[in-house]
């Protein structure tokens, strides 16, 4: 009986830790983001893949990211600001930092790709 209780307790501890890790990942701007018109971008720490496919670095904060759009992008030379709204929603604004919901473009986390 004592082994069964220990096993159940151990399973709970493992599950709680995995759930906490998942929440921690989702509470950051890191990840793959999609816009309704088909554009995509990817953030991993200070590394970024722009909607135009350029790999570069930017200014990373756990809940925000900014960079200057490189040559060849539609907004080349402009500052691009992104801020995490919730686990699955990010606002992106070119030229000025978004201050509230509704300002800028609303991006969503991309659905997992199926291979």
C-alpha positions, 0 to 999 in steps of 0.5 A: 500500500505504501508503494502505491501511495508513493507511486501516485505521489511521484506521478503527481509531482512529475505532472505538476512540474511538466505543467509548470514548464509548459506554462512557463514556455507559453508565458514568453514571446518565443515561438512561431507566430502567424498572421491572417495573410499568411506571413510568419515569423519566429522568435527564439530568445534574441534570434528572429526569422522575419516575415521575409525569411531573414535571420537576425538578432533583435532586442528580446524581453520575455514579453516583448521584442523589437528590431529594425526591419532589414533591407528587402523587407516591406518595412525596411529601416523601420522599427518593429515592436512586438508585445505578448498579449496572452499565451497565443496573441501578440501585437506587432506594430511598425514605427511605434510601440503598441500601447494597448489592445487594438493597436497594430496587427494581431498575430497568433501562435502558429498551429503545430505543423504536421509532417 
